[in-house]
Amino acid sequence: MIKLLDSAPLGVAVRISRIDWTAMSQAEGRRLREFGLMEGVEVTPLHRGSLFSRDPLALTVGRMQVIVRARQAAMIEVEPAA
């Protein structure tokens, strides 16, 4: 079963297994790479926008906290971190 980052549980570390780079613009892909979001990287979803919206999603990537849109998070497949 494929699990996407936009539905990953909060506070639980996951590893990025695949990113659908073709589903996003070059600028979006460049931004995610600059944040360190690539296959094999461990991230931890921290919190979502509000009670009524899942957008945006705050993540911990290494020692950084970054924000991604839920639409972008839906293009990222994750698996449990080892």
Secondary structure, 3 states (H helix, E strand, C coil): CCEEHHHCCCCCCEEEEEECHHHCCHHHHHHHHHCCCCCCCEEEEEEECCCCCCCCEEEEECCEEEEECHHHHCCEEEEECC
